[in-house]
């Protein structure tokens, strides 16, 4: 395994001038310092770049027109000098021993190239408890990742070669881009899970990507529709088909209740088409 100390931190940001300082400080306060910190400003209009240049001059600042979080992450990862990549959303925060504990765990499991951790959630400044359905796992967890995104981007540390194998974040996905990538990764690679909260994840603000008017499930359906057309094992495709049918069924019931007849009929037709494939 390559030197795990060679770590690049990638922080994508868009109009997060008020929170990104907290995120960067949590990296600077790590007990194991990374090789570099890269901030990718995705076309912010709130003077985020000026703030970073004034307050954190040692950080590598990259700028691009607004293209979305996937394009920003990809730009940072491709520009990184480190072979190991860790991500941090610009409204989240790491505990001081986050990197050190991940490096230690990976050093003890040299065949694994992807690690994620438990997290603590805050919504509108108040700590909230996760529900049982949000449980996280380690090992070969593809099937466990089909229902929802079980890996937080801010918690991951992985070897860049994984993306050379499965591809990068899909820049065409504005929502569930992480769900999509984690499925492609867990379909091929085991993951290491540290069952200890090492990140603080903040929610409740209006610009969260998970707050979508058409519902998060419609975007998971879109991802599964895309992935069943790609190269997976027959068992993995069958598992995706079953989950897709389950999600479409829930979606169709909701559409019917809201009087969206066209969406209801379309989803029922798709369910019938998929059912013969399982």
Residue, then its C-alpha position, 0 to 999 in steps of 0.5 A: x500500500x502506498x504511503x497513507x501519509x500522502x493525503x490530499x483534502x478536497x473541499x468543494x464550496x459554493x456560497x459558504x463563506x459563513x461556514x467554510x472557515x469552521x471546516x478548514x479550521x477542523x482540518x488545520x487542527x488535525x493530529x495528523x496533518x494532510x499533505x495538502x488542502x484544496x478548496x474548489x470554489x464552484x463559482x461562489x458569489x459571496x466572496x468566498x475566494x477572497x475570504x479564503x485567500x485572506x484568512x488561509x493563504x497556505x491553502x490551494x484555492x481552485x476556482x471554476x464557473x458554477x458547475x455543481x458539487x460533482x464537478x468541483x470534487x472531481x476538479x479537486x481530486x484530479x488536481x491533487x498531489x496525494x494518492x489518498x483523497x479525503x473529502x470535506x463538505x464546506x458546512x461540515x467539520x472533522x474531529x481532531x483525530x479523524x485522519x489519524x484514526x483512519x490512517x491507523x485503521x487502514x494501516x492495519x487493513x492494508x488490502x482495503x482502499x476505502x474507509x468511512x466513519x460514523x458521524x454526529x448530526x446537527x440540525x439548526x444548531x441542535x444535535x439530532x439522533x440518527x434513526x436505525x435505518x441510517x446504520x452504517x456498515x463495513x465490508x462488502x456492503x453493496x446490497x446494504x447501500x441500495x436503499x439510501x446513501x449510507x456513506x457521508x462524503x465528509x467521512x471518507x478516505x480512499x485511494x485515488x486508484x479506486x476512481x481510476x477503476x469505477x469512475x469519478x462523481x457523475x457531474x450530470x447528477x445534481x442530487x444523489x451523486x454520492x449515492x451513485x459513486x458509493x454504489x459503483x465503489x462498493x460493487x467492486x471493493x470492500x470498505x472499512x468502517x470506523x464505528x466512532x463519530x469522527x465528523x460533525x454533519x450540519x443540516x437545516x440550512x436552505x441550500x442543502x442539496x438533499x432538500x429537493x422539491x421533487x423528493x430524494x427518492x426520485x433521484x435515487x430511482x434515476x441513479x438505479x435506472x442508470x446503473x442497471x445498464x452498466x457492468x455489474x454482476x448478475x446478482x448485483x443487477x438483480x438486487x438493484x432491480x428489486x430495489x428499483x421496483x420497491x422505490x418505484x412502487x412507493x413513488x407511484x403510491x405517492x403520485x397517486x395520492x397527490x393526483x399526479x396521474x401521468x407520473x403514476x401511470x409512468x411508474x406503474x408501466x416501468x414497474x411492470x417492465x422491470x418485474x419480468x427482468x427479476 
